[in-house]
Amino acid sequence: MGWSRSGSGLYVPSQGSDETAVRRMLKEYDPDLRLVPRGQHYSVYRYAGSERPAELVCTWADDQGRGLPLSSGVLEKVKMLDRNTRFKAPDADEQNAALKASKAKQQEDETQALVDDWMTRERRTALLPRSQSLRQARSKTGYHDSSS
């Protein structure tokens, strides 16, 4: 049993598979797949003989590069990335464009919130009644306010 960290930062117990079970599942799916430990995480490679270098299929890690608990999810990810299936893998350029658009939208929303807050404060200060002492101080300095 292992622990995995959720998106909110909580640690959740997870039932991980042992390495030999995952290797067996990968070999049943495709005999050329190999599970290779790489420090903190695992990688799946497709070997195409001794004359060609092994091709990296996927890395079993989260977005920050931390290894995930070994499970049958490795096989599911390999199936999702398999070129012989109808599944279309997400395009990195499309994902980057969507991320940039969401960050721009978030920045625009935050800027609009600041503008709205500032406008509310400006309206509030413009509507405050002027005190008698302010009028007297201005008349001493020679400044004449047309609104009083």
Secondary structure, DSSP 4 states (H G I P E B T S, - for coil): -EEEE-TTS-EEEE-PPPHHHHHHHHHHH-TTEEEEEETTEEEEEE---SSSPPEEEEEEB-TTSPBPPPSTHHHHHHHHH-TTSSPPPPPHHHHHHHHHHHHHHHHHHHHHHHHHHHHHHHHHHHTSPPPHHHHHHHHHHT---TT-
